[in-house]
Amino acid sequence: MHLVLNTEAANRLPRREGAALLHAAEGCSIKASARKMNCGTENVKSARNNLFWKLDAPNITAAVAEGFRRGYLKYIPAIALCFLTLLGGGDEQMRYNRVARTVRIVRIREAS
């Protein structure tokens, strides 16, 4: 299962806040989130604080739970990604590379 932002529901959140919520749900620290988002730790802290206010959550764990309840976050089964990317065939390593690349693309597109 791969965790992604539900773009239809998450359109109500700014891109940085959506990315901060996704990374928090993945278990990333503020510093790790900042690295993934290519920004400073203060930007991530600010995005998380905005999420606390918007989701009426006292901490990041409650914000992630509320994000799931409101439909901002969802899981995509890995098998769905495999069917989407493996229709062309090819050797095992090529198939693996396509799946890995697609997972990164899905996460980037869903996060924006």
N, C-alpha and C positions, 0 to 999 in steps of 0.2 A: 504494500500500500504506500502511496506517495501523497504527502500532504500538500495541498495547493490552496490558493485563495479562490473562492467562488467569485468570478468576475462580475456576475450579475448582481450579487448582493454587495460585494465589496466596492462597487462603484460609488457608494456613499462615503467611502473613506478615501482620504488623500493617499497617493501612492506610497509615501514614506511610512505612513501609519499602517497601511496594509502589509508592507514588507516587514515592519517591526513586529506586527502581530504574527505573521507567518514564521519568522525566525524564532520568536519566543515560543511558539507552539512546537517548533522543532527542537527546543531545548538550548538554543544558543544564548550565550551571555551577551551583555551589552557590547562588550568589546568585539566578540565574534560577529554580532549583528552589524556593527559598524564596518567591519572588514568586508562582509558580504554586500553591504549596501553602498560601499565606497563613500563613506561619510564619517564624520567625527562621532565620538561617543556622546557628546552633548546633543547632537541631532537625534540620536536614537533615544536618549533619555527624554527629550522633548516630545518625540512621537509617542513614546510609551505613556507619558503623563497625559497627553491628549486622549489616548485610548482609555485611560482610567476614567477620565471625565465623561467621554462619549458613551462608554459601555457601563458606566456607574459601577466600576470595579475598584476595590481597595488595593489590589496588587496585580501583578502580571499573570499569576495563575488563574485568578478569577476573570481577568480580561480574556484569556485564551478560552476558558470555559464558556464565557458569554459570546465570544466570537463563533464558537461552534453552535451554540443555541440559536444565534441570529442568522446562521447560514453563511457567515463570512469565510469560514474555513471548511474544507471538505477533504475527504480521501478519495483518490483515484486508484482503483486496483491496478497493480502492475501488469496483470494480464491484458487489460484494455490497452495499455501502452504498447505491449508486445504485438497485439493484433494490428494496431495501427501502423507499426513500423516494420514488421517482419513479412509483409505481404510480398515483397520483392524477391525473397530467397537469398542465396549467397552462403558463404561458409560461416562457421560458428563465430569466429572473431568479428567478422563484418556485422553480423547480426547483433552481437553484444555491443559493439561500438555504436550502432544505430540506436539501440535502446537507451544507452547511457546519454547520448547526445540529445535524444528526444526528451528525456526526463529533465535535463537542464533547460531545454527550450520551453517546455511546458511550465516549469517553475518560474522562469523569467516572464513569460507572457501572462501567466496568471497573477503574478505579483505586480504587474504594471497597471 
